[in-house]
Amino acid sequence: MPEKNVAKIFKDTYWITIISLLKLNVPWDLIVSASDDEMMQILATVQAMADHEQEVQDRAMNRQQMQL
């Protein structure tokens, strides 16, 4: 039974990743043709962009709180 759970989690994670990339306008052709290294670079870039956006929002919120 645990093996089926692991397989389901892997399958769900795979599709969540695919859908997330599509929502970020990564072309389908690139997703299906990317090597493992290329996919790691894409995912790292997406994560870096999300981290940067969060840092910008955090700084803006801190500035706003200091003005109060």
N, C-alpha and C positions, 0 to 999 in steps of 0.2 A: 504493500500500500504506500509506504513513503516514497518509493521510486516514482509512482504515478504523480504524487504531489510535486516532486522535484521537476518532473517533465512538464507539468502544467504551469508551474511558476516560471520555468525557462521559456515556455511558449508564450505566456502572457507578457513577460518582460520583453521578449523579442518584438511582439506586436506593438506594445506601448512605445518602444524605441522607434520603430518604423513610423508610427503615427506622429510621434513628436517631431521627427525629422521632416516629415511631410508638412506639418503645421508651420515649420520654420522655413518653408519653401525650398528645402533641399530636393532637387529633382529626383524623381523615381529612378531614372536611368543611372544616376550616380549612386544611389543607395544600393541597387542590386548589382552594380558592377565594381564597387569599391573593394579593394583588398582589405584585409584585416588592419594593416598599418594605416591605410587611408581612412578607414572608418574610425580608428582610434584618434586620428588627427581631427576629423570632423567633430567627434564627440567632445574632444578636449577643447576645441575652439568654441563650441556651443556652451560648454560649462564655463569657460573663461568669460564669455560675453555675459552670461547670467550672473556670474560673480561680480563682474564690473558694474552691471546695472544695480545690483543689490548694494554695493558700496556707495554708489552715487546717491541712491535713495536714503541710505543710512546717514550720509553726510548732510544731505538736505534736511532730514528730520532733526539731526543734532543742531544744525544752525537755527532751525525754526524754534526748537525748544530753548535755546540760549537767548533768543530774542524776547521770549515771554517773560 
